[in-house]
Amino acid sequence: MEFLASTALYNILRGPLVWLAFLVFIGGSSYKLYTLIDLAKKDKVIFPFISLKATLKSLFHWVIPFGSRNWRLRPVMTSVTFLFHICLVFTPIFLLSHNILWHESWGISWWSLPENIADIMTLIVIFTCIFFFLRRILIPEVKFVTFSSDYILLAISFLPFLTGFFAYHQWVLPHKAMVNLHILFGEVMLIAIPFTRLGHMFYFFLTRSWMGSNFAMWHTRDW
Amino acid sequence: MAVKNAAKEAVKEKVVSREFKEYVRDVIPDKGLDETIARLTPEKIEKTIKAVIGGRSSRIKAVMNTCIHCGLCAEACQWYLSYDKDPTYAPVAKMRMTIWEMIKRDGKVDAEFIKQCARIVFTECNICHRCSMYCPYGLDITFIIGMVRRICFLLGVIPQSQLDQAQAHIVTLNQVWLSQNDWIDAVQFIEEESGADYIDLRIPIDNEGAEVMFLPLGAEPKTGTYHIERTAKIMLVAGVNWTVPGKDVWDSSSMSMFVRDFFTMQRIVRGLYENAARLRIKTMMLTE
């Protein structure tokens, strides 16, 4: 516990490991995307069929809530998944405390969310993660294709927000220990993205492009 | 009494998968699946799987690295819906039970597993692409099922009726074992028979420079001759300058596509276009 709350650990997490995490996240994701696109070029039947217009149309219908038929068929899942993803992506970027860290290190800053709103958004991530967990164990078709890796991915997204929430409210563990844990889990998440199926945040655009273009070719829609 | 019980037992007998306890199906004897697996050896299976999906293509990688196992594709599948939402009929479940397992075990699966895969991909999926319309990422699940079909095809494990049609295409480039002679004979017979209704009715064979080339399905000249007759009547009344090809390929269906026999698929399409180029026609009209 002493080590967990120690300044030494904080310095490592806040110093070299942040660099490592961001380098792996940006470098790894770029490399993964580049190799997949390069591989697609070798698969001669992909690029000739890609259409920018169809890609944008397909993306447009799937990134807005209730914009596609399947989103409309499942209102609960749609609301939950959109809330989850919006809060997951935007809370860390626009959180005041994170902004202060950027300012302290590099002297840069941008808009910040009001603290109480950020707090609610964090809670949304926590509860939607619980929803996804329950879905995994309760719904038969989801349960049948659930592996331990799915729980690990869920935990990777869940823990930074849980520890962040606790750190902010100074609950459960001493503040310093909780902050250290929070930074650690955040870095784990960033490092995990390129190497796990969390990479869907990038692959999403590629796979939609392929299917949207195909469906446009067949004169139908994929939303 | 004992016989009666035995009969009852036989009816109740089910196929339960060794790997997936949830996969329970009726026993359906099929030569193409039951007998062909006797020819397989572990080496053969591994070699075939690696040949098809070993060097992961971009489309396989994209699906494997993106699918978050959310199950949202299930609702799209007519098999899933018509079997009371049995989770083993969901598209993602079909990937799980076939290609994920092959990849996980690095191609080291046995003949019984290949038979189970063949049953799943050939008889429980219509490769209709609806799951891709429901998948939030638009993953090409059908492509994956197609790859498993190809593995089964190369191993010779295919439902017998499907194997027969695929072989008909390999040999005759149509699905009904019709030779070129039979085809021309059938067309002339239809023309002759229809003379009773329309004296001017003609089915022009190899009419160079025609506007429309009609390409029927294989079954039309064989068992549904009235389809061609009606097409001819419509063309006559509409006054269209049309033709049917006198040479192979004239069957617009491709049973080879359903087993992912790429080589024959290519021969069929090339044959259709070669006929179109040879006769300098403007439009190809296909039966659907």
Chai-1 contact restraints between the chains, C-beta under 6 A:
chainA,res_idxA,chainB,res_idxB,connection_type,confidence,min_distance_angstrom,max_distance_angstrom,comment,restraint_id
A,L36,B,S58,contact,1.0,0.0,6.0,A-B,restraint_1
A,L39,B,S58,contact,1.0,0.0,6.0,A-B,restraint_2
A,A40,B,S58,contact,1.0,0.0,6.0,A-B,restraint_3
A,D43,B,S57,contact,1.0,0.0,6.0,A-B,restraint_4
A,D43,B,S58,contact,1.0,0.0,6.0,A-B,restraint_5
A,N70,B,Y134,contact,1.0,0.0,6.0,A-B,restraint_6
A,P140,B,P87,contact,1.0,0.0,6.0,A-B,restraint_7
A,E141,B,G71,contact,1.0,0.0,6.0,A-B,restraint_8
A,E141,B,A74,contact,1.0,0.0,6.0,A-B,restraint_9
A,E141,B,P87,contact,1.0,0.0,6.0,A-B,restraint_10
A,E141,B,A90,contact,1.0,0.0,6.0,A-B,restraint_11
A,V142,B,G71,contact,1.0,0.0,6.0,A-B,restraint_12
A,F144,B,P87,contact,1.0,0.0,6.0,A-B,restraint_13
A,F144,B,A93,contact,1.0,0.0,6.0,A-B,restraint_14
A,V145,B,H69,contact,1.0,0.0,6.0,A-B,restraint_15
A,V145,B,V92,contact,1.0,0.0,6.0,A-B,restraint_16
A,V145,B,A93,contact,1.0,0.0,6.0,A-B,restraint_17
A,V145,B,R96,contact,1.0,0.0,6.0,A-B,restraint_18
A,D150,B,H69,contact,1.0,0.0,6.0,A-B,restraint_19
A,R197,B,I68,contact,1.0,0.0,6.0,A-B,restraint_20
A,G199,B,N65,contact,1.0,0.0,6.0,A-B,restraint_21
A,H200,B,T66,contact,1.0,0.0,6.0,A-B,restraint_22
A,H200,B,I68,contact,1.0,0.0,6.0,A-B,restraint_23
A,Y203,B,T66,contact,1.0,0.0,6.0,A-B,restraint_24
A,F204,B,Y137,contact,1.0,0.0,6.0,A-B,restraint_25
A,T207,B,A62,contact,1.0,0.0,6.0,A-B,restraint_26
A,T207,B,T66,contact,1.0,0.0,6.0,A-B,restraint_27
A,T207,B,Y137,contact,1.0,0.0,6.0,A-B,restraint_28
A,T207,B,G138,contact,1.0,0.0,6.0,A-B,restraint_29
A,T207,B,L139,contact,1.0,0.0,6.0,A-B,restraint_30
A,R208,B,G138,contact,1.0,0.0,6.0,A-B,restraint_31
A,M211,B,S132,contact,1.0,0.0,6.0,A-B,restraint_32
A,M211,B,G138,contact,1.0,0.0,6.0,A-B,restraint_33
A,D222,B,M133,contact,1.0,0.0,6.0,A-B,restraint_34
A,D222,B,G138,contact,1.0,0.0,6.0,A-B,restraint_35
